[in-house]
Amino acid sequence: MSNVDPAVAEQQRRYREFLDLLPLTLALAGLPTSDIGKYFTEEQVEGRGFTIRHAYKMARQLARESITRS
């Protein structure tokens, strides 16, 4: 039997879920990459973070719906 704290195990599970959904999340977000040598402004980074956050929620929802319908 494992001596892993349940809170730690849950955090690790959620992290794995995030990493598994990351490619789908980024595809759904559809954000362009920056040009070489050019950086995003703070406002652009915040906007991109907002977009990725919402794309992640959609990716989770899509994955859950796909699993339950199978």
PEBELLIN-V908470 format. One line per field, one symbol per residue. phi: phi as a letter, one per 20 degrees, with the letter a starting at -180 (. if undefined). Layout:
phi->???
//
This chain:
phi->.edffgfffffffffffgffegffgffffmefefffnddffffffffffgffgfffffffffffffffef
//
